[in-house]
Amino acid sequence: MSALPMTSTDSSLAWTDICAVDDILPSTGVCALVASRHVAVFRVGTDQFFAIDNVDPKSGASVLARGLVGSIGDRVVVASPLYKNHFDLRTGECLETPAQSVSAHSVRAVGGRVSVALA
């Protein structure tokens, strides 16, 4: 999986408005439906946003937005609430089982709104 930027201002991407910045509390995530795809959008600290697929590949459940946000070394991760696998929020890589990685998506916060563009 190639790494995607966590933020982007590329106007050629198809951006979908998700919510207000303040709707996502720091160190939490929300789920959004973007072009029929379940996407988890995370806020880390006050000004970093990440987006990955929300479906846990091991269980098939749409739950990653409800996982615990933290870090392992220099990697910002979310732990799946079901099987506790860790997913890198920058790349979508599953640290325990790379074959179960998810896609990472571009995300931006502009004018107090969070938007996502699918990879």
Secondary structure by P-SEA (a helix, b strand, c coil): ccccccccccccccccccccccccccccccccccccbbbbbbbccccbbbbcccccccccccccccccccccccccccccccccccccccccccccccccbbbbbbbbbcccbbbbbcc
